[in-house]
Every structure is written in C-alpha cells, then in structure tokens.
C-alpha cells in the first residue's frame, strides 16, 4: 500500500463519517414507504409495457 492508497483510504473514512453524522437525519435518506415502492413499481411496469408496445408496432 503506497501513500496514494493511504490518502484515498483516509478520504473515504472522512466522507463516510460525514454521511454517518451530518446526513443521517436528512429526509432524502429515509427509508422508502410502501406507497413510494408501489409508485416505483407501477411506473416501471407502465414504462416497460410502453416499450413493448413501441417495439411491437
């Protein structure tokens, strides 16, 4: 392991520490609700069906 690898490891530890402490309570980091997951699956299915329809025509 050379000096560059050690520097990268230190930077990674610093960034992970920031994420763990500062961004922990950020609303964008919360778990997805059932409604969010259902919406994602629904939109994905609709997009896939539209893609299949476009290919079929």
N, C-alpha and C positions, 0 to 999 in steps of 0.2 A: 504494500500500500504506500503510495507516494504522497507528497504534500498536497497535490490537487485532489486526490481522493479524500484525504482528511478534511480539506476545506469544504468539499461537497457534503460530506457527512455532517459536519458542523452546521452548515447552512440548512440542511434537511431537518436536523434536530430543532433548529431555531424556528423554522417555518411550522413544523408540527406543534411546537409549543404555542405559537401564536394561534393556530387553529384551535388547539385544545382549550386555551384560556380566554381569548378575546371573542372568537366566533362561536363558542359553544351555545350561547343563548340567542344567536341570530335567528330570526324567523325563517330565513331561507334554508336553514339546516335542520328544520324539524322533520319528523317522520311524515310520510305521506298518509293521508287519511283514506278511508275506504272509498269516499266519493272521488278523491283525486285519482286513485288507482283505477276506478271504474271508468272515469272520463278518459284516462290514458288508453286503456284497453279498447274502449269504444271508438275513439278517434283512430287508433291503429288499425282496427278491423275495417272501418269505413275507408281509410286510405288504401288498404290492401285490396278491398273489393273494387274501388275505383280503378286501381292499377290493373287488375284482372280484366275489368270491363274495357279499358282502353286497349289492352293487348288483344282482346277478342275481336274488337272492331277493326 
